[in-house]
């Protein structure tokens, strides 16, 4: 009989290298390694050779950057999602795309199982598995870190390194990088290790080498740089007059944001599995895009539509963070978001300077701002009668007066 096939989400690091070999031996299965190219850059070098040498029967390294930008980053940014007021969801939004592609490969290869190297304490295990459940409920998911047999074999990194040496698995493990990283087109995250102490200061001069995408704001250029971003229906389509694809927009904004030290976040967040964790993030391009998009909305989006959309932002952000990208409620919210963006069209000008994205002008052919109405001078359009404000205020003040009278009469 043909061996069972398992599709493994493979990064080439210590954990997934060990897991690849362990799965092959434990399940006597054929392991198909899959790596999603979503902007890791040089981290992908040599992965195919390494996976094959470790025991994979086949390796997929798929460039998903364009799809990541257009079908995941852009729709999320239309919503204005920001988890717990700080996090632009760089890792969270990548997981459903990886799950989607793993399911596609499993179908094409006739695999019955999917495996990942996410730990049993993190959010990624939830995101991967909810994505698979939504897309292919018949496919079984293997999570080695949640299996007693795996944890008993590898109680710590020392045992994993010894196993790698015993089986000739090439891995790099040292104390030179005392934290873990996850990089993609939208951001890079840093967590665990020395960062588990929330008093540790990653911005201190001695830790400057930790950051990969952005200059220290203190070292950024002393001269600000102006940038014009053109939007069509909530999506950035051009920079400084040059039409660009979503992927090209993200690449260019990352370059500019990194140059000016934009997009660093250091926060303690609430994981879906119940614990707090400390994360440090660099999101240079995303921070520029987020700020510019909000400014474009301020000129073109109806007040009540904005209020309704914003009232759902916490829900939308939490759905993405927790792994419910393919859930019906997220799809329903996305339909509302898409409708809210139909007039978010125009140009935003921002100034990039030492970690800051500073608004420097906004214009639109469908602007809802009318200077004739808003002016403090005489209103030539006579669209607003100031006398109307008297009754407006009286009606809105009525319930306040009644409540105060009740309190005074107690």
Order of alpha helices (4+ residues) and beta strands (2+ residues): beta-alpha-beta-alpha-beta-alpha-alpha-alpha-beta-alpha-beta-alpha-alpha-beta-beta-beta-beta-beta-alpha-beta-beta-alpha-alpha-alpha-alpha-beta-beta-alpha-alpha
